[in-house]
Amino acid sequence: MSRYYFTVHFLPESANVNLLVGRCLFIMHGYICKKNIQGIGVSFPHWSDESIGNVIAFFYSDKATLNALSQQRFFNDMKECGFFSISSTRQVPSDCPEVRFKRNQTIKKILPGEKRRRLERLKKRALAQGREFKPEKLKIVREFDSFHQISVDSVSKSADVQLYIQKELGVEYCESSFNSYGLATNDKHLGTVPDITKYFFPKL
């Protein structure tokens, strides 16, 4: 099966790449939900431990659908302002390895603010049930590979959606199953995308 892609490159050197990635994912999310499209995946060709990078790529099996996504008003406006460089829609070379960009919400549990809120909820529950609260039992330290946190506007919720994204290398091709932000997940969605990094985006 042929796959196609286009890329969005954030041009300003001082760009807040996390903010722009979140905005791009918001636009894609709205587009695919409105059109009832499934199977569009995203990648971040300039990903590093320090940054999610200044490029986002969109992949799909239908070229016309990607063309329509690339022509969304936000993308055109940012391109006209000189903030984005948007490629044409191209076919993925057949020799690209696979990579998985995964939303891992388990990471949220290790963050200090979330751990504090979780302890407070468990303490209230224990007191309400007449049980002794023993927080030392909850002190399980988990380590995760590097990740980036992206905030995406939410139309249906009062707070933004927080995405904790990780990159997995050395994976075999898996059918294009992604969530509505173009990402794999820990269980339901295991889709992979072509790793175009070394072919098209040598780091500047």
N, C-alpha and C positions, 0 to 999 in steps of 0.2 A: 504494500500500500504506500502510495506517495504521500509525503508530508510537506507542508509549506510553512514559511515563516516570514515575519517582518520584524524589524528591530526599531526601538526608540532609544536614541542616544541623548542623554542630558548634556547640553553643551556648556553652560556656565561652570567654571572651575569651582566656584563657591556654592554650587547648587546643593540644597538639602536633599540628597538622593533618597533617603527614607521617605520623606514627604512626597516626592514625585512618584516613587514606586507605588505608594499608597493611593495616590490620585489615579495613576494608570490602572491599577487593579480595580478601583471603584468604577471607572468608566467601563472596563471590560465586564465587570460583574453586572452592571445595569444593562449592558448590551446583550449579553447572553441570556439573562433572565427574561428580558422583553421578547427576544426572538426564540426562546426555548431551545437554545443550542447547548449541546453537551460535547465534551471532548477537547476543548481548547486548553492547552497547557502553556505555562510560562517558564522562562529560565532567566538567569542573571549571569551573562557571560563574563563579567568582570568581578564576580564574587571573590571575596577574600575574607580572612578572619576579621579584618578590621572594618570592612565595608561591604554592603550588598552590591556596590558598584554602580556605575553611571549608565548602564545599558540594561534594558529589559527586552526580551524577545518573546513573541507570541507564536505558537505552533498549532496547526490544524490540518486536517486532511482535505479541506475544501478551500481552494485559492480565493474564490469569489467572496466567501464569508470573511476571510482575513482582510481582503481589500476593503470591504465595508467597515470592518472594525477600525482599520487604520485611517479611515476618513471621518471618524467621529469628530464632532465639532471641537472638543477639547484638544485633540491631537493637532488638528489644523490650525487652531488659534496659537498654540504653543510653537508650532513650526513657523508660522508667519511672524511671530515675535522674536524669532531667533533663539528660542530656548531649547527646541528639540530638533534633531535631525532624524528623519523617518525614512527608512529604506523602502525600496519596492518589495513586493511579495515575491519570494523566490522558492524554488524547490530545494529541499534539504538534500545535500550530497549523500549518496548511499553508504559511504564509509564512515559516517559520524558515529562515535561511541554514544552510549546512552548515559543519562544522568537523571537523578530524581531530586526535585525540590519539594520538600515535605513540610506541611503545616503540623507542628508538634505542640499541641496545647498542654501536654504534660509539663513542659518547661515552666509554665506559669506558676505551678505549685512551689517551685524552688525560689521564686523571687521574694524578697523580704516583705513587701507590702501584702502580697497574697498570702504568705505564710502567717503573718500576723492576723489577717482577717479570718483565715481558716481556723486558727487556734481560738479566736474569740467565738466563732460559731460553735465549735466543738465544746467549749467550756459552757456556753449557755445551754446546749443540749444535755450535757452531763448533769448540770445543776437542776434542770427541769425534770430529769428522770431520777433524781435523787442519788446519782452516782458520784464517786470521787473522781475529780478530773486529774489525770496524770499525763501532763504534756511531754514528759521525758520519753514516753513510749512512741511519740510522733517524731522524734529527732532522727529521722532517717535521711542521711545525706546521699543525694543522687547527683552524679556527674553527667553532663551532656556535652556532646561535641559542640563546636561553635555554632552560633545561631544569630539571626538578626530579627529584631522586633519591628514590625511595620504596623502603623495605625491606619485603618481604612474608615472613611466616613460611612455611617450607617443611616439609611433612610428609615428603617423600621424600629431602630432602638435609640434610646436617649443617649447612650454612650457609644464611642467609636468601637469598631471591631479590632481587636488586637491579634495580629498574626505572628506566630513564632516560627520562623522558617529555617530549615536546615537543608544542607546539600549532601546527597549521597552519591559517591562515585563507585565505579566498578559494578554497576548493576546491569542486568539483562533487560532487553526490551520487554515492556509490559504494556498491554493495551491501554489506549488513551483514556483512562478513567481519572478524572480530576474533580475537585470540588468547584464551587462557583467562583473561586478566585484563581483558578488555573493551577492549583497545587495538589500534590498527593497528600495523603493523610497516613496515620499509623495503621489503619485497618481497612476501611471501605474502599478508598481510592489509592491505587498503587501505580498509577501511570508514570511513565518515564518520557523524557523529551531528548532530542538530539543535543549532544554537547558540541556546540559550534565555536567554542572559545578559541581554540588554536587555529582554526581555519579563517576566522574573519576578524577577530578582535585582539591582536597583540596589544598588551597593556602599554599605555603611553608613559 
